[in-house]
Amino acid sequence: MTQPEQQIKPRLGILLLDTAFPRILGDIGNPESWPFHVRYEVVKGATPDAIVKGDPTQMLNAFIEAGQKLIANGCTGITTTCGFLSLLQDDLKSALGVPVATSSLMQIPTINALLPSGKCAAVLTISAESLTAAHLKAAGAPLDTPIIGTDDGAFSTAILGNKPELDVDASKAEITAAAKQLCAAHPHVGALVLECTNMPPYAAAVAEATGLPVYSIYSLVSWFEAGLAPRSF
């Protein structure tokens, strides 16, 4: 028998940026995206622009406090809603004392280990201008990882501008176009990693357009939660 809703205690806690844009199905911030229960905690003042374009380390204490609230409510693992928060990985896991997965970029070393010789993972990000070697290093990713962004397009403008409306069709078109451009420029790319946690709704379209495996915060969190709450068989 399924447990009553009020008795279900999510093991996964998600640190949610302070946002106004639509959280469509597939977005990490939409609870219906997950086949398991999660718990959210908003980090007040942590807007997309502040985290991507600014210095997220300046908000470390706010993220720690929000993470502590999730842990107090029974969460035993913490993730976030922005790949740029790889910069907080070491500080958050040390401060919170539980497993922490801040960024989809953390999958890159494992993906590279799976690919044939000469192939590597590449990154599709909301802002190539802002994604630095420091973000890659913090995630354990090679510094020469190929990167392309959707900078200044409809998707990036809506998310970073924290706008209340999102043109889903335009976003899909420009994200898939960027992925194809990335693969054309780097023929040795063997898989794609979506840095932005708002990109998973378009992952299937990217995979179809490129013929490559596509990894995202959805794949990372699905794996992560499977260890926090192993299924009974």
SERO-4910 file (N, C-alpha, C, O; in steps of 0.05 Angstrom, whole numbers):
BEGIN
 pado doro    nc1    nc2    nc3   cac1   cac2   cac3    cc1    cc2    cc3    oc1    oc2    oc3
  Met    A     17    -24      0      0      0      0     18     25      0     38     26     14
  Thr    A     10     44    -16     25     69    -17     23     85      9      1     87     20
  Gln    A     45     96     18     44    111     42     28    136     38     28    148     17
  Pro    A     13    145     59     -1    171     57     19    193     51     42    192     61
  Glu    A     11    212     36     29    234     27     44    246     51     68    252     49
  Gln    A     30    251     73     42    264     96     64    247    109     79    258    125
  Gln    A     64    222    104     84    204    117    109    201    100    129    190    109
  Ile    A    108    209     75    131    206     57    152    227     64    146    251     64
  Lys    A    176    219     69    197    237     76    219    236     54    235    217     53
  Pro    A    219    256     37    239    257     15    267    256     26    273    269     46
  Arg    A    284    241     13    312    240     21    329    261      6    350    270     16
  Leu    A    318    269    -17    333    289    -33    323    317    -28    299    323    -31
  Gly    A    341    335    -21    334    363    -18    346    379    -41    369    376    -48
  Ile    A    330    398    -51    338    414    -74    339    443    -67    319    455    -59
  Leu    A    363    455    -69    366    484    -64    357    499    -88    370    498   -109
  Leu    A    335    513    -86    322    526   -109    330    555   -110    329    570    -91
  Leu    A    339    563   -134    344    592   -138    319    608   -135    297    597   -137
  Asp    A    322    633   -130    299    652   -126    290    661   -153    300    680   -164
  Thr    A    270    647   -164    262    651   -192    233    657   -196    216    652   -179
  Ala    A    227    669   -220    200    675   -228    192    662   -254    169    661   -261
  Phe    A    212    652   -270    206    640   -296    191    614   -293    192    601   -272
  Pro    A    177    605   -314    161    581   -312    179    556   -308    199    553   -321
  Arg    A    170    538   -291    184    513   -286    168    491   -300    151    478   -289
  Ile    A    174    488   -326    159    469   -343    166    440   -335    186    436   -322
  Leu    A    150    421   -345    156    393   -339    183    386   -350    190    391   -373
  Gly    A    199    373   -333    227    367   -340    247    385   -326    270    378   -323
  Asp    A    238    409   -319    254    427   -304    259    416   -276    240    405   -264
  Ile    A    282    420   -265    289    410   -238    270    421   -217    265    408   -197
  Gly    A    260    445   -221    243    458   -202    214    451   -203    198    461   -187
  Asn    A    207    433   -221    179    423   -223    178    396   -210    190    377   -220
  Pro    A    164    394   -187    164    368   -173    152    345   -189    158    322   -184
  Glu    A    136    351   -210    125    331   -226    145    319   -246    140    299   -259
  Ser    A    169    331   -247    190    320   -264    202    295   -253    213    279   -268
  Trp    A    199    290   -227    213    268   -214    194    245   -208    171    248   -200
  Pro    A    204    220   -211    189    196   -204    191    189   -174    184    168   -166
  Phe    A    202    208   -159    205    205   -130    199    232   -117    198    252   -131
  His    A    195    231    -91    189    256    -77    214    271    -70    235    260    -63
  Val    A    213    298    -73    235    315    -66    225    337    -48    201    342    -46
  Arg    A    244    351    -35    237    374    -19    253    398    -28    277    396    -33
  Tyr    A    240    421    -31    253    445    -41    257    465    -18    242    466      1
  Glu    A    278    481    -21    282    504     -4    293    527    -21    315    524    -34
  Val    A    279    549    -22    288    572    -38    310    587    -24    308    593      0
  Val    A    331    593    -39    353    610    -28    346    639    -36    351    647    -58
  Lys    A    336    654    -17    327    681    -22    350    698    -32    372    699    -21
  Gly    A    344    713    -54    364    731    -65    382    718    -85    397    732    -99
  Ala    A    382    692    -87    399    678   -106    385    676   -133    375    655   -141
  Thr    A    384    698   -148    371    699   -174    390    687   -195    414    685   -190
  Pro    A    379    678   -217    396    666   -238    419    684   -246    442    675   -249
  Asp    A    413    710   -250    434    728   -259    456    731   -238    479    733   -245
  Ala    A    448    732   -213    467    735   -191    486    712   -189    510    715   -183
  Ile    A    476    688   -195    493    664   -193    510    660   -218    533    653   -216
  Val    A    498    664   -242    512    659   -267    531    681   -274    554    677   -281
  Lys    A    521    705   -271    538    729   -279    554    740   -256    574    753   -260
  Gly    A    546    734   -231    560    744   -208    578    723   -195    587    704   -208
  Asp    A    583    727   -169    600    709   -154    584    694   -133    577    705   -112
  Pro    A    577    669   -138    560    654   -120    573    649    -92    559    643    -73
  Thr    A    599    651    -91    612    647    -65    604    668    -45    606    664    -21
  Gln    A    595    691    -55    586    713    -37    559    705    -23    552    718     -3
  Met    A    546    685    -33    520    676    -22    523    649     -8    503    636     -2
  Leu    A    547    641     -3    552    614      9    535    610     35    523    589     38
  Asn    A    535    629     52    521    626     78    491    622     74    479    606     88
  Ala    A    480    635     54    451    632     48    445    604     39    425    592     46
  Phe    A    463    593     22    460    565     13    464    545     36    449    525     37
  Ile    A    482    550     53    486    533     76    462    533     94    453    511    103
  Glu    A    451    556    100    427    558    117    403    544    105    388    530    119
  Ala    A    399    547     78    377    533     65    382    503     65    363    488     69
  Gly    A    407    495     61    413    466     62    408    454     89    399    431     92
  Gln    A    415    469    110    410    459    137    380    456    143    373    437    157
  Lys    A    363    473    132    335    469    135    325    444    122    308    429    133
  Leu    A    336    437     98    328    413     85    337    388    101    322    369    104
  Ile    A    361    389    112    371    367    128    354    364    153    349    342    162
  Ala    A    347    386    165    330    385    189    303    372    184    290    362    202
  Asn    A    294    373    158    269    361    150    272    333    140    254    322    127
  Gly    A    296    322    144    300    293    138    315    287    112    319    264    106
  Cys    A    324    308     97    339    303     73    367    293     80    380    303     98
  Thr    A    376    273     64    403    262     70    422    267     46    444    257     46
  Gly    A    413    281     26    429    289      4    419    315     -8    394    320     -8
  Ile    A    437    332    -18    429    358    -28    439    363    -56    462    356    -63
  Thr    A    422    374    -73    430    383    -99    421    412   -103    408    424    -85
  Thr    A    427    424   -126    421    452   -131    408    455   -158    406    436   -174
  Thr    A    399    479   -164    385    485   -189    401    503   -207    390    519   -222
  Cys    A    428    501   -206    445    516   -225    472    503   -227    485    499   -207
  Gly    A    480    496   -251    506    483   -255    530    500   -248    551    490   -242
  Phe    A    526    527   -247    548    545   -240    555    542   -210    576    553   -201
  Leu    A    538    529   -195    543    526   -166    564    504   -160    568    497   -137
  Ser    A    577    494   -181    600    476   -176    621    490   -159    636    478   -145
  Leu    A    621    517   -161    640    533   -145    635    529   -115    653    535    -99
  Leu    A    612    521   -107    605    517    -78    607    488    -69    602    482    -46
  Gln    A    614    470    -87    614    442    -81    629    434    -56    618    423    -38
  Asp    A    654    441    -55    671    434    -32    661    446     -6    660    433     15
  Asp    A    654    472     -7    645    486     17    618    475     27    614    472     51
  Leu    A    600    469      9    574    459     17    575    431     29    563    426     50
  Lys    A    590    413     17    592    386     28    606    386     55    599    370     73
  Ser    A    625    404     59    639    406     85    620    417    106    620    408    129
  Ala    A    605    438     99    588    452    118    563    435    125    555    436    148
  Leu    A    552    421    106    527    407    111    531    379    121    513    368    135
  Gly    A    553    366    116    559    340    128    543    317    115    541    295    127
  Val    A    531    322     92    517    301     77    527    302     48    540    321     40
  Pro    A    521    281     32    529    282      4    516    306    -11    492    312     -7
  Val    A    532    319    -27    522    343    -42    530    340    -71    553    333    -77
  Ala    A    511    345    -89    517    345   -118    507    371   -129    484    375   -135
  Thr    A    526    390   -132    518    417   -139    513    421   -169    497    439   -176
  Ser    A    525    405   -187    525    412   -215    525    388   -233    538    368   -227
  Ser    A    511    390   -255    511    368   -275    539    364   -287    545    343   -298
  Leu    A    556    385   -285    583    383   -295    600    362   -281    620    353   -292
  Met    A    591    354   -258    606    334   -242    605    306   -256    620    289   -249
  Gln    A    587    303   -275    585    277   -290    607    274   -311    612    252   -321
  Ile    A    620    296   -319    639    295   -341    661    275   -338    666    260   -357
  Pro    A    675    273   -315    696    253   -313    686    224   -317    699    208   -330
  Thr    A    662    218   -306    651    191   -310    644    186   -339    649    165   -350
  Ile    A    631    206   -352    624    203   -380    648    198   -397    648    181   -415
  Asn    A    669    214   -392    694    211   -408    706    183   -404    717    172   -423
  Ala    A    703    172   -381    713    145   -376    697    124   -391    708    102   -396
  Leu    A    673    130   -398    656    111   -413    660    112   -443    654     93   -457
  Leu    A    670    135   -453    671    139   -482    695    125   -495    715    121   -482
  Pro    A    692    119   -521    715    107   -535    739    126   -535    736    150   -532
  Ser    A    762    114   -540    787    130   -541    784    152   -562    775    147   -584
  Gly    A    793    176   -555    791    198   -573    766    214   -572    764    235   -584
  Lys    A    746    204   -557    721    219   -554    720    232   -527    733    223   -508
  Cys    A    704    253   -524    701    267   -499    673    279   -496    659    282   -516
  Ala    A    666    286   -472    641    300   -467    644    330   -473    666    341   -470
  Ala    A    623    343   -481    623    372   -486    600    384   -470    581    369   -462
  Val    A    601    410   -466    581    423   -449    564    443   -465    575    460   -480
  Leu    A    538    442   -461    520    462   -471    510    478   -447    498    467   -429
  Thr    A    516    504   -446    511    520   -423    493    544   -429    490    552   -452
  Ile    A    480    555   -409    464    579   -412    481    603   -418    470    623   -428
  Ser    A    507    603   -410    524    626   -414    553    617   -417    567    613   -397
  Ala    A    562    614   -442    590    606   -447    608    629   -437    631    624   -429
  Glu    A    598    653   -439    614    676   -430    621    675   -401    642    684   -392
  Ser    A    603    663   -385    607    662   -356    619    636   -345    630    636   -323
  Leu    A    618    615   -361    628    589   -352    658    588   -355    669    589   -377
  Thr    A    672    587   -333    701    590   -333    715    563   -326    703    543   -319
  Ala    A    742    565   -328    758    542   -321    754    535   -291    756    512   -283
  Ala    A    748    555   -275    743    550   -246    719    532   -242    719    515   -224
  His    A    698    537   -257    674    520   -255    680    491   -263    671    472   -250
  Leu    A    695    488   -285    702    461   -294    720    447   -273    715    424   -267
  Lys    A    740    461   -263    758    450   -244    744    441   -219    749    419   -208
  Ala    A    725    458   -209    710    451   -185    693    426   -189    687    412   -170
  Ala    A    685    420   -214    669    397   -220    686    373   -227    676    351   -232
  Gly    A    712    376   -228    730    354   -235    732    349   -264    741    328   -273
  Ala    A    723    368   -281    723    365   -310    748    376   -322    760    395   -312
  Pro    A    757    364   -344    781    374   -359    777    403   -367    755    410   -376
  Leu    A    798    419   -366    795    447   -372    792    452   -402    784    474   -410
  Asp    A    799    432   -418    796    435   -447    770    423   -458    767    418   -482
  Thr    A    751    419   -440    724    409   -448    711    429   -467    709    453   -461
  Pro    A    702    420   -491    689    438   -509    663    449   -497    648    435   -484
  Ile    A    658    475   -503    635    488   -491    621    506   -512    635    518   -529
  Ile    A    595    506   -511    580    526   -527    557    536   -510    547    521   -493
  Gly    A    548    560   -514    526    572   -498    503    581   -516    505    583   -540
  Thr    A    481    586   -502    458    598   -516    456    628   -509    434    639   -509
  Asp    A    479    640   -503    480    668   -495    463    686   -513    464    684   -538
  Asp    A    447    703   -500    432    724   -513    408    713   -530    394    729   -543
  Gly    A    403    687   -529    380    677   -543    355    679   -526    356    689   -504
  Ala    A    332    669   -537    307    670   -522    308    655   -496    297    664   -476
  Phe    A    321    632   -496    323    615   -472    339    630   -450    329    633   -428
  Ser    A    363    637   -457    381    650   -437    369    676   -427    371    683   -403
  Thr    A    357    691   -445    345    717   -437    322    713   -418    320    728   -398
  Ala    A    306    693   -422    283    688   -404    292    678   -377    282    688   -356
  Ile    A    311    660   -377    320    648   -351    337    668   -335    332    672   -312
  Leu    A    358    679   -348    375    697   -333    361    723   -327    368    737   -307
  Gly    A    342    731   -343    326    755   -337    304    750   -318    290    768   -310
  Asn    A    300    724   -311    280    716   -291    252    726   -300    237    737   -284
  Lys    A    246    722   -325    221    732   -337    198    712   -331    203    688   -329
  Pro    A    174    722   -329    151    705   -322    141    688   -346    123    671   -342
  Glu    A    152    692   -370    143    677   -393    168    665   -407    190    676   -406
  Leu    A    164    641   -419    185    627   -433    174    616   -459    154    602   -460
  Asp    A    188    623   -481    180    612   -507    194    585   -510    217    583   -517
  Val    A    178    564   -505    189    537   -504    198    528   -532    219    516   -534
  Asp    A    183    534   -552    190    526   -579    216    539   -588    234    527   -600
  Ala    A    219    565   -583    243    580   -590    267    569   -575    289    567   -585
  Ser    A    262    563   -549    284    552   -533    293    526   -543    317    521   -545
  Lys    A    275    508   -550    282    482   -561    298    485   -587    318    472   -591
  Ala    A    289    503   -604    303    507   -630    331    517   -626    350    507   -639
  Glu    A    335    537   -608    362    547   -606    381    529   -590    405    529   -595
  Ile    A    370    514   -571    387    495   -556    396    472   -574    419    464   -573
  Thr    A    378    462   -591    386    440   -609    405    451   -631    423    437   -639
  Ala    A    401    475   -640    419    487   -660    447    491   -648    467    485   -662
  Ala    A    448    500   -623    474    503   -610    488    476   -607    513    474   -611
  Ala    A    473    456   -600    485    429   -597    497    419   -623    518    408   -624
  Lys    A    482    423   -645    492    414   -672    517    430   -680    535    419   -692
  Gln    A    517    456   -673    540    473   -679    565    463   -664    587    462   -674
  Leu    A    560    456   -639    582    446   -622    594    421   -633    618    418   -634
  Cys    A    577    402   -641    586    377   -652    601    380   -678    620    366   -684
  Ala    A    591    399   -694    604    404   -720    632    416   -716    650    410   -731
  Ala    A    635    433   -696    661    446   -691    680    427   -677    704    431   -679
  His    A    670    406   -663    687    388   -648    678    359   -655    663    347   -640
  Pro    A    688    348   -677    680    321   -685    686    299   -665    676    277   -666
  His    A    704    305   -646    712    285   -626    693    284   -602    697    268   -584
  Val    A    672    300   -603    652    300   -581    636    274   -582    625    267   -603
  Gly    A    635    260   -560    620    234   -559    596    234   -542    580    215   -542
  Ala    A    591    256   -527    568    259   -510    565    288   -502    584    303   -503
  Leu    A    541    296   -495    535    324   -487    525    325   -459    510    308   -449
  Val    A    534    346   -444    525    351   -417    512    378   -417    523    398   -425
  Leu    A    487    378   -408    472    403   -405    478    416   -378    470    406   -358
  Glu    A    493    438   -379    500    451   -353    475    461   -339    472    458   -315
  Cys    A    458    474   -354    435    488   -342    413    469   -333    405    451   -348
  Thr    A    404    472   -309    384    454   -298    356    459   -309    337    444   -303
  Asn    A    353    479   -326    328    485   -340    328    473   -368    308    477   -382
  Met    A    349    460   -376    351    448   -403    341    420   -406    336    411   -429
  Pro    A    337    404   -385    328    376   -388    302    373   -405    300    353   -418
  Pro    A    283    392   -405    260    389   -422    267    386   -452    251    376   -468
  Tyr    A    291    395   -459    299    394   -487    320    373   -493    330    371   -515
  Ala    A    326    356   -473    348    336   -476    341    316   -498    359    309   -514
  Ala    A    316    307   -500    309    287   -520    312    299   -548    321    285   -566
  Ala    A    305    324   -551    308    338   -577    338    340   -585    345    337   -608
  Val    A    354    346   -565    383    348   -570    395    321   -578    411    320   -596
  Ala    A    386    300   -564    396    273   -571    388    266   -599    404    254   -613
  Glu    A    363    272   -606    354    265   -633    369    281   -655    375    271   -676
  Ala    A    375    306   -648    388    324   -668    417    317   -672    428    320   -694
  Thr    A    430    306   -652    459    301   -653    466    271   -655    488    264   -664
  Gly    A    448    254   -647    453    226   -647    472    218   -624    483    196   -625
  Leu    A    475    235   -604    493    230   -582    478    226   -556    456    236   -553
  Pro    A    491    212   -536    479    212   -509    479    240   -498    497    256   -502
  Val    A    458    246   -482    456    272   -470    451    268   -440    433    255   -431
  Tyr    A    469    281   -424    467    280   -395    460    307   -384    467    328   -396
  Ser    A    448    308   -361    438    333   -350    436    330   -319    444    310   -308
  Ile    A    425    351   -307    419    349   -278    399    327   -273    399    315   -251
  Tyr    A    382    321   -293    363    299   -289    376    272   -286    369    257   -269
  Ser    A    396    267   -303    410    241   -301    427    240   -275    428    219   -262
  Leu    A    439    263   -268    455    263   -243    437    259   -218    444    242   -201
  Val    A    415    273   -217    398    271   -193    384    244   -192    380    233   -170
  Ser    A    377    233   -215    365    206   -215    384    185   -203    376    169   -187
  Trp    A    409    187   -211    430    169   -200    434    175   -170    436    156   -154
  Phe    A    436    200   -163    442    209   -136    420    199   -117    426    188    -96
  Glu    A    395    203   -124    373    195   -107    371    165   -104    362    155    -83
  Ala    A    379    150   -125    378    121   -124    396    110   -101    390     89    -91
  Gly    A    417    125    -95    434    117    -72    423    126    -46    427    112    -25
  Leu    A    409    149    -45    399    159    -20    375    142    -11    372    138     13
  Ala    A    360    132    -30    336    116    -23    334     92    -41    317     92    -59
  Pro    A    351     72    -37    351     48    -55    323     35    -55    309     34    -35
  Arg    A    316     26    -78    290     13    -82    290    -15    -69    310    -29    -70
  Ser    A    268    -23    -58    265    -50    -47    255    -69    -70    237    -61    -86
  Phe    A    265    -93    -71    257   -112    -92    248   -138    -79    240   -156    -94
***
